Amino acid sequence: MSGVMAMPVATLRATATTPVVAGIGHVAQPVPASAPSSSVPLTAVAASAAALGAVGAATQRRGRRQAQRASLAQGRVTKGRTLRGAKLVLCAGASFPEGRKLRVAVVGGGPAGASCADQLAKDGVETFLIERKMDNCKPCGGAIPLCMIDEFDLPKDIVDRQVRKMTMISPTNKEVQIGQTLKDDEFIGMVRREVLDDFLRQRAKKNGATLINGLFIGMSLPQNKGDSYLLTYNDYEGQEGNARKGETKTLEVDVVIGADGANSRVAKDIEAGDYEYAIAFQERMTIPDDKMEYYKDRAEMYVGEDVSPDFYAWVFPKCDHVAVGTGTVVDKKGIKLYQQGIRDRAAPRIEGGKIIRVEAHPIPEHPRPWRVKDRSILVGDAAGYVTKCSGEGIYFAAKSGRMCAETIVKNSQQGARMIDEADLMEHLREWDGKYGPTYLVLDLLQKVFYTSDAARESFVELCEEEYVQKVTFDSYLYKTVQGNDPVGDLKLGWKTLSSLYKFNNQKTPDPMRTLA
Ligand SMILES: Cc1cc2nc3c(=O)[nH]c(=O)nc-3n(C[C@H](O)[C@H](O)[C@H](O)COP(=O)(O)OP(=O)(O)OC[C@H]3O[C@@H](n4cnc5c(N)ncnc54)[C@H](O)[C@@H]3O)c2cc1C
């Protein structure tokens, strides 16, 4: 936890004449001047601020915070200063008055926001979760790793399909089955996002989060240390359909979490900077029963210049249909051409299919330049936590939301104390330490294997190796970078180089095969 931000005395004087806005709850509420909840801490904060003076060197922060806490405990009053009617301004580390908790707004109710709000509310923080569309169906393949089911305590029936067979298909249609090392109880889960997200949101509500059906429009940032954020949103409560207008409302909070996805409005408001993104396109189709039978426990990944210049295309099974899609960073304008490419390649297996939904959405390529500013922080896609190579983001969104909440809970002592930027930065350090290597490895793999058809051919060939399959699946299913067999790693390194050499020096590429 970071050091105390002592409030300059001059600021306290200035705020003493402003209206009271020490409200608890999501709309600013006037508090009676005699309310004990505001008077004691206000005088205490003033006393500690006066005693502590201006902000000093970082090394002295801890001592200052202790001094502030001591003065808070004693309830000292600064002589001659009138604080009745003053705005409640709390510095980092200071306790909230009786009945008041740290107020956190989580914007966006996808896996990142819902998991974050759930953890915060469960652990005693006053939490508001703002989601614009409660039945949102996020464009997504819906593949989740096995570890997410246990870790996030998901009901078994949230998984529509248990994928145990994964087929990699090379530019020449060479097929490699890569699920062979899976144990009987291991699988990739396929979920519908409208179902998963709703489950996570409702659980957050059950655990105490206030769920707001509203569109976050913007916020005013704190002008002084300890000031609140004032969020503006269109409240859609009781309204349905695309024509709904909503009622404009405000929400005053201490901390803002941007979990509003790749087009994050919170990121814009805090000037978090832009990131490079891929555009992903997906068509959901119903296919004849005999064709669906083939996909009942199988997912396919196609690579080749025809389906994407820098990513892969997929056919993923859903409850009663398949999702057929592709993505690219380097040629976003060509996305429809690549979609036609995957349709053509998978044609024998999806023939007779009827498109029931077409969707497209950006996928972040790397984290934003700033993920924390003051007391606001980004998680999930808003922060940029999708892995390269696999394009996976659901687990990382939920995990970043939860980890961020845990840091806030710890540093605010279950919502009893104010936090600051340094407290939130602690989450970034933990996150980067834990998952940095995973992002790095997958980034390298994408750079080596997704840039030419020769490299892609060699990638698929390598996937035949049992060791590669084991490492790949264990890393994906359990979210750890595997590879504790130095001999296996050496052999694999050698094989990779010779395979890349072979395909890069082939005079004429292998002819295209026909899919069975
Ligand atoms: C086509 C495609 C396929 C993909 N396939 C997979 C896959 O198979 N597996 C995988 O792991 N990942 C996949 N991903 C990535 C994955 O979808 C994301 O990483 C994941 O959804 C991130 O979750 P999130 O909670 O951060 O953001 P989101 O899921 O985008 O959630 C953001 C939420 O915020 C809400 N919101 C946005 N703006 C506002 C606002 N102003 N006010 C209020 N609410 C707002 C939205 O309605 C939404 O509910 C895919 C992505 C795409 C585009």
PDBQT file of the ligand as one rigid body, heavy atoms in Angstrom, charges set to zero:
ROOT
HETATM    1  C1  LIG A 601     -14.554 -12.716 -33.067  1.00  0.00    +0.000 C 
HETATM    2  C2  LIG A 601     -13.851 -12.931 -31.754  1.00  0.00    +0.000 A 
HETATM    3  C3  LIG A 601     -13.602 -14.220 -31.302  1.00  0.00    +0.000 A 
HETATM    4  C4  LIG A 601     -12.980 -14.429 -30.066  1.00  0.00    +0.000 A 
HETATM    5  N1  LIG A 601     -12.825 -15.703 -29.615  1.00  0.00    +0.000 NA
HETATM    6  C5  LIG A 601     -12.304 -15.920 -28.387  1.00  0.00    +0.000 A 
HETATM    7  C6  LIG A 601     -12.237 -17.255 -27.858  1.00  0.00    +0.000 A 
HETATM    8  O1  LIG A 601     -12.675 -18.219 -28.474  1.00  0.00    +0.000 OA
HETATM    9  N2  LIG A 601     -11.701 -17.407 -26.629  1.00  0.00    +0.000 N 
HETATM   10  C7  LIG A 601     -11.229 -16.358 -25.882  1.00  0.00    +0.000 A 
HETATM   11  O2  LIG A 601     -10.729 -16.567 -24.771  1.00  0.00    +0.000 OA
HETATM   12  N3  LIG A 601     -11.306 -15.093 -26.357  1.00  0.00    +0.000 NA
HETATM   13  C8  LIG A 601     -11.842 -14.852 -27.568  1.00  0.00    +0.000 A 
HETATM   14  N4  LIG A 601     -11.956 -13.563 -28.021  1.00  0.00    +0.000 N 
HETATM   15  C9  LIG A 601     -11.534 -12.448 -27.137  1.00  0.00    +0.000 C 
HETATM   16  C10 LIG A 601     -12.587 -12.206 -26.047  1.00  0.00    +0.000 C 
HETATM   17  O3  LIG A 601     -13.848 -12.051 -26.637  1.00  0.00    +0.000 OA
HETATM   18  C11 LIG A 601     -12.257 -10.964 -25.212  1.00  0.00    +0.000 C 
HETATM   19  O4  LIG A 601     -10.906 -10.994 -24.849  1.00  0.00    +0.000 OA
HETATM   20  C12 LIG A 601     -13.120 -10.867 -23.951  1.00  0.00    +0.000 C 
HETATM   21  O5  LIG A 601     -14.465 -10.714 -24.287  1.00  0.00    +0.000 OA
HETATM   22  C13 LIG A 601     -12.682  -9.706 -23.061  1.00  0.00    +0.000 C 
HETATM   23  O6  LIG A 601     -13.579  -9.551 -21.996  1.00  0.00    +0.000 OA
HETATM   24  P1  LIG A 601     -13.818  -8.109 -21.303  1.00  0.00    +0.000 P 
HETATM   25  O7  LIG A 601     -14.724  -8.341 -20.163  1.00  0.00    +0.000 OA
HETATM   26  O8  LIG A 601     -12.517  -7.465 -21.080  1.00  0.00    +0.000 OA
HETATM   27  O9  LIG A 601     -14.520  -7.235 -22.430  1.00  0.00    +0.000 OA
HETATM   28  P2  LIG A 601     -15.890  -7.480 -23.192  1.00  0.00    +0.000 P 
HETATM   29  O10 LIG A 601     -16.208  -8.916 -23.223  1.00  0.00    +0.000 OA
HETATM   30  O11 LIG A 601     -15.780  -6.748 -24.468  1.00  0.00    +0.000 OA
HETATM   31  O12 LIG A 601     -16.964  -6.805 -22.241  1.00  0.00    +0.000 OA
HETATM   32  C14 LIG A 601     -17.103  -5.419 -22.182  1.00  0.00    +0.000 C 
HETATM   33  C15 LIG A 601     -18.489  -5.129 -21.629  1.00  0.00    +0.000 C 
HETATM   34  O13 LIG A 601     -18.600  -3.724 -21.423  1.00  0.00    +0.000 OA
HETATM   35  C16 LIG A 601     -19.851  -3.269 -21.892  1.00  0.00    +0.000 C 
HETATM   36  N5  LIG A 601     -19.664  -1.870 -22.267  1.00  0.00    +0.000 N 
HETATM   37  C17 LIG A 601     -18.879  -1.364 -23.244  1.00  0.00    +0.000 A 
HETATM   38  N6  LIG A 601     -18.963  -0.023 -23.273  1.00  0.00    +0.000 NA
HETATM   39  C18 LIG A 601     -19.832   0.333 -22.290  1.00  0.00    +0.000 A 
HETATM   40  C19 LIG A 601     -20.323   1.572 -21.821  1.00  0.00    +0.000 A 
HETATM   41  N7  LIG A 601     -19.952   2.737 -22.377  1.00  0.00    +0.000 N 
HETATM   42  N8  LIG A 601     -21.201   1.570 -20.800  1.00  0.00    +0.000 NA
HETATM   43  C20 LIG A 601     -21.593   0.406 -20.221  1.00  0.00    +0.000 A 
HETATM   44  N9  LIG A 601     -21.158  -0.804 -20.624  1.00  0.00    +0.000 NA
HETATM   45  C21 LIG A 601     -20.275  -0.839 -21.637  1.00  0.00    +0.000 A 
HETATM   46  C22 LIG A 601     -20.159  -4.183 -23.087  1.00  0.00    +0.000 C 
HETATM   47  O14 LIG A 601     -21.532  -4.227 -23.358  1.00  0.00    +0.000 OA
HETATM   48  C23 LIG A 601     -19.598  -5.522 -22.599  1.00  0.00    +0.000 C 
HETATM   49  O15 LIG A 601     -20.546  -6.287 -21.922  1.00  0.00    +0.000 OA
HETATM   50  C24 LIG A 601     -12.559 -13.319 -29.266  1.00  0.00    +0.000 A 
HETATM   51  C25 LIG A 601     -12.798 -12.026 -29.725  1.00  0.00    +0.000 A 
HETATM   52  C26 LIG A 601     -13.443 -11.827 -30.953  1.00  0.00    +0.000 A 
HETATM   53  C27 LIG A 601     -13.710 -10.416 -31.406  1.00  0.00    +0.000 C 
ENDROOT
TORSDOF 0
